[in-house]
Amino acid sequence: MPRFASIAAAAALILASPAFAQSSDPAWLDRLADQLADQEGCTVDYYVNIREGELAGRKTFEARAQCRDGRQFDAALTEPETVFTIRECGVQVC
């Protein structure tokens, strides 16, 4: 059992580290909600697949927004851009 405890403790430390956590001030989600309201008439109910990262030294932000009316939008932004690229999610058949 001691080995399991040390593995669990290491996992807790890794998950708590800032490199694996979302930013402490996700104001970009507020900016995205405002843009979706203006551009698409979407009132955001919630977000899924929220990701923050870095690409070639520039911060990246991605999320899927679920609107109250049932529509979904994928949004992405790579700094220094200030406006999100927004795509409506359509029905997919495989």
Summary of the structure (lengths in Angstrom):
residues: 94
radius of gyration: 17.2
end to end distance: 45.5
largest distance: 55.5
contacts: 208
relative contact order: 0.15
helix: 34%
strand: 35%
